Protein backbone atom coordinates (compact mmCIF):
# COMPACT_ATOMS: atom_id res chain seq x y z
CA UNK A 1 0.00 0.00 0.00
CA UNK A 2 1.37 3.40 -0.98
CA UNK A 3 1.03 6.18 1.56
CA UNK A 4 0.15 9.55 0.10
CA UNK A 5 2.11 12.45 1.52
CA UNK A 6 0.19 15.39 2.90
CA UNK A 7 0.78 18.84 1.55
CA UNK A 8 2.58 19.77 4.79
CA UNK A 9 4.93 16.80 4.40
CA UNK A 10 5.66 17.75 0.80
CA UNK A 11 6.42 21.34 1.82
CA UNK A 12 8.73 20.10 4.57
CA UNK A 13 10.61 17.92 2.07
CA UNK A 14 10.90 20.84 -0.35
CA UNK A 15 12.30 23.08 2.41
CA UNK A 16 14.90 20.44 3.25
CA UNK A 17 15.86 20.01 -0.40
CA UNK A 18 16.10 23.76 -1.00
CA UNK A 19 18.56 24.06 1.89
CA UNK A 20 20.76 21.28 0.52
CA UNK A 21 24.28 22.43 -0.32
CA UNK A 22 24.55 19.95 -3.20
CA UNK A 23 22.00 21.69 -5.43
CA UNK A 24 22.90 23.90 -8.32
CA UNK A 25 21.08 27.19 -8.86
CA UNK A 26 18.70 25.83 -11.51
CA UNK A 27 17.59 22.92 -9.30
CA UNK A 28 17.06 25.27 -6.36
CA UNK A 29 15.06 27.64 -8.58
CA UNK A 30 12.72 24.80 -9.66
CA UNK A 31 12.21 23.66 -6.05
CA UNK A 32 11.53 27.18 -4.79
CA UNK A 33 8.98 27.72 -7.55
CA UNK A 34 7.19 24.51 -6.55
CA UNK A 35 7.28 25.44 -2.87
CA UNK A 36 5.80 28.85 -3.65
CA UNK A 37 3.05 27.31 -5.77
CA UNK A 38 2.09 24.93 -2.96
CA UNK A 39 2.06 27.78 -0.44
CA UNK A 40 -0.26 29.74 -2.75
CA UNK A 41 -2.69 26.82 -2.58
CA UNK A 42 -2.22 25.59 -6.14
CA UNK A 43 -3.46 22.07 -6.91
CA UNK A 44 -0.90 19.74 -5.32
CA UNK A 45 -0.87 16.98 -7.98
CA UNK A 46 -0.26 19.59 -10.70
CA UNK A 47 2.57 21.21 -8.74
CA UNK A 48 4.22 17.81 -8.22
CA UNK A 49 3.77 16.92 -11.88
CA UNK A 50 5.28 20.25 -12.97
CA UNK A 51 8.17 19.68 -10.54
CA UNK A 52 8.84 16.26 -12.01
CA UNK A 53 8.80 17.60 -15.57
CA UNK A 54 11.12 20.46 -14.64
CA UNK A 55 13.67 18.27 -12.84
CA UNK A 56 13.77 15.42 -15.38
CA UNK A 57 15.83 17.29 -18.01
CA UNK A 58 18.23 18.52 -15.32
CA UNK A 59 18.74 14.97 -14.11
CA UNK A 60 19.41 13.75 -17.65
CA UNK A 61 22.15 16.36 -18.10
CA UNK A 62 24.06 15.14 -15.06
CNS distance restraints for C-alpha pairs under 8 A (distance, minus, plus):
assign (resid   5 and name CA) (resid   9 and name CA) 5.93 0.50 0.50
assign (resid   5 and name CA) (resid  10 and name CA) 6.42 0.50 0.50
assign (resid   6 and name CA) (resid  10 and name CA) 6.32 0.50 0.50
assign (resid   7 and name CA) (resid  11 and name CA) 6.17 0.50 0.50
assign (resid   7 and name CA) (resid  38 and name CA) 7.69 0.50 0.50
assign (resid   7 and name CA) (resid  44 and name CA) 7.13 0.50 0.50
assign (resid   8 and name CA) (resid  12 and name CA) 6.16 0.50 0.50
assign (resid   9 and name CA) (resid  13 and name CA) 6.24 0.50 0.50
assign (resid  10 and name CA) (resid  14 and name CA) 6.18 0.50 0.50
assign (resid  11 and name CA) (resid  15 and name CA) 6.16 0.50 0.50
assign (resid  11 and name CA) (resid  35 and name CA) 6.29 0.50 0.50
assign (resid  11 and name CA) (resid  38 and name CA) 7.39 0.50 0.50
assign (resid  12 and name CA) (resid  16 and name CA) 6.32 0.50 0.50
assign (resid  13 and name CA) (resid  17 and name CA) 6.17 0.50 0.50
assign (resid  14 and name CA) (resid  18 and name CA) 6.01 0.50 0.50
assign (resid  14 and name CA) (resid  31 and name CA) 6.50 0.50 0.50
assign (resid  14 and name CA) (resid  32 and name CA) 7.77 0.50 0.50
assign (resid  14 and name CA) (resid  35 and name CA) 6.37 0.50 0.50
assign (resid  15 and name CA) (resid  19 and name CA) 6.36 0.50 0.50
assign (resid  15 and name CA) (resid  35 and name CA) 7.66 0.50 0.50
assign (resid  16 and name CA) (resid  20 and name CA) 6.52 0.50 0.50
assign (resid  17 and name CA) (resid  31 and name CA) 7.65 0.50 0.50
assign (resid  18 and name CA) (resid  23 and name CA) 7.66 0.50 0.50
assign (resid  18 and name CA) (resid  28 and name CA) 5.65 0.50 0.50
assign (resid  18 and name CA) (resid  31 and name CA) 6.38 0.50 0.50
assign (resid  18 and name CA) (resid  32 and name CA) 6.86 0.50 0.50
assign (resid  23 and name CA) (resid  27 and name CA) 5.99 0.50 0.50
assign (resid  23 and name CA) (resid  28 and name CA) 6.17 0.50 0.50
assign (resid  24 and name CA) (resid  28 and name CA) 6.31 0.50 0.50
assign (resid  25 and name CA) (resid  29 and name CA) 6.04 0.50 0.50
assign (resid  26 and name CA) (resid  30 and name CA) 6.34 0.50 0.50
assign (resid  27 and name CA) (resid  31 and name CA) 6.33 0.50 0.50
assign (resid  27 and name CA) (resid  55 and name CA) 7.04 0.50 0.50
assign (resid  27 and name CA) (resid  58 and name CA) 7.48 0.50 0.50
assign (resid  28 and name CA) (resid  32 and name CA) 6.06 0.50 0.50
assign (resid  29 and name CA) (resid  33 and name CA) 6.17 0.50 0.50
assign (resid  30 and name CA) (resid  34 and name CA) 6.36 0.50 0.50
assign (resid  30 and name CA) (resid  51 and name CA) 6.91 0.50 0.50
assign (resid  30 and name CA) (resid  54 and name CA) 6.80 0.50 0.50
assign (resid  30 and name CA) (resid  55 and name CA) 7.33 0.50 0.50
assign (resid  31 and name CA) (resid  35 and name CA) 6.14 0.50 0.50
assign (resid  31 and name CA) (resid  51 and name CA) 7.23 0.50 0.50
assign (resid  32 and name CA) (resid  36 and name CA) 6.08 0.50 0.50
assign (resid  33 and name CA) (resid  37 and name CA) 6.20 0.50 0.50
assign (resid  34 and name CA) (resid  38 and name CA) 6.25 0.50 0.50
assign (resid  34 and name CA) (resid  47 and name CA) 6.09 0.50 0.50
assign (resid  34 and name CA) (resid  48 and name CA) 7.51 0.50 0.50
assign (resid  34 and name CA) (resid  50 and name CA) 7.93 0.50 0.50
assign (resid  34 and name CA) (resid  51 and name CA) 6.34 0.50 0.50
assign (resid  35 and name CA) (resid  39 and name CA) 6.21 0.50 0.50
assign (resid  36 and name CA) (resid  40 and name CA) 6.19 0.50 0.50
assign (resid  37 and name CA) (resid  41 and name CA) 6.58 0.50 0.50
assign (resid  37 and name CA) (resid  42 and name CA) 5.56 0.50 0.50
assign (resid  37 and name CA) (resid  47 and name CA) 6.80 0.50 0.50
assign (resid  38 and name CA) (resid  42 and name CA) 5.40 0.50 0.50
assign (resid  38 and name CA) (resid  43 and name CA) 7.38 0.50 0.50
assign (resid  38 and name CA) (resid  44 and name CA) 6.43 0.50 0.50
assign (resid  38 and name CA) (resid  47 and name CA) 6.89 0.50 0.50
assign (resid  42 and name CA) (resid  46 and name CA) 7.79 0.50 0.50
assign (resid  42 and name CA) (resid  47 and name CA) 6.99 0.50 0.50
assign (resid  43 and name CA) (resid  47 and name CA) 6.36 0.50 0.50
assign (resid  44 and name CA) (resid  48 and name CA) 6.19 0.50 0.50
assign (resid  45 and name CA) (resid  49 and name CA) 6.06 0.50 0.50
assign (resid  46 and name CA) (resid  50 and name CA) 6.03 0.50 0.50
assign (resid  47 and name CA) (resid  51 and name CA) 6.08 0.50 0.50
assign (resid  48 and name CA) (resid  52 and name CA) 6.18 0.50 0.50
assign (resid  49 and name CA) (resid  53 and name CA) 6.27 0.50 0.50
assign (resid  50 and name CA) (resid  54 and name CA) 6.07 0.50 0.50
assign (resid  51 and name CA) (resid  55 and name CA) 6.12 0.50 0.50
assign (resid  52 and name CA) (resid  56 and name CA) 6.03 0.50 0.50
assign (resid  53 and name CA) (resid  57 and name CA) 7.45 0.50 0.50
assign (resid  54 and name CA) (resid  58 and name CA) 7.40 0.50 0.50
assign (resid  55 and name CA) (resid  59 and name CA) 6.18 0.50 0.50
assign (resid  56 and name CA) (resid  60 and name CA) 6.31 0.50 0.50
assign (resid  57 and name CA) (resid  61 and name CA) 6.39 0.50 0.50
assign (resid  58 and name CA) (resid  62 and name CA) 6.75 0.50 0.50
